[in-house]
Every structure is written in C-alpha cells, then in structure tokens.
Amino acid sequence: MSAVDELSKPLPPRVPRTRISAAWLGICAAVVGLVVLIIFMLQNTGSVDVHFLWMEGSLPLALALFIAGVATTIVATTIGAARITQLRRLMRRRRAEASS
C-alpha cells in the first residue's frame, strides 16, 4: 500500500467526550498546577516581614504569596456566588411573573 493510499483512507470515528474524560483532564491540569506551585514554594523560601492591620510577623515569601492568593480566591468566589444567586432570584421572579 502506498503512502497516498494510506493518506486517502477515511479517519476512524472520534471517541465521544464524557464527564470522566473531562474529570481526567481536570485532574491532570491540577497535578501540573500543584507541581508548579511546589517548585515555586521551594524556590522562594526567603523570609519576609508582613504587616497587616494590627498584626506583624515574619514568614516565608512563598507562604505569604500563597495566603494572599487563597484570600483573593475566597473573595472572588464569594462575589461570584452572590452574583449567581442574584441572577437565579431574578430568573425565578421573571418565570413566576410570566406564568401568572
């Protein structure tokens, strides 16, 4: 069989995407992210002074940045959840008005 014949063959049907394949992709991405985070934390072990409101302390730079990132994620998630709740209430109200 020649190379031209090989290239002219139809491709086999694609395997459908499933929730498990999406979960597997998410797990792989999370593992890569964690490896990058661990490398970052191991490379930034120098101590820094932190002053926040009435609190003062000294901790490793990587830990300070990690805490700041987690705090930012919590704030963003809270704001996003509030907005989703607001939109759900609005949709529920509009459906009730449309049906009556």
Salt bridges, closest charged atoms under 4 A:
GLU6 OE2 - LYS9 NZ 3.99
GLU56 OE1 - HIS51 ND1 3.70
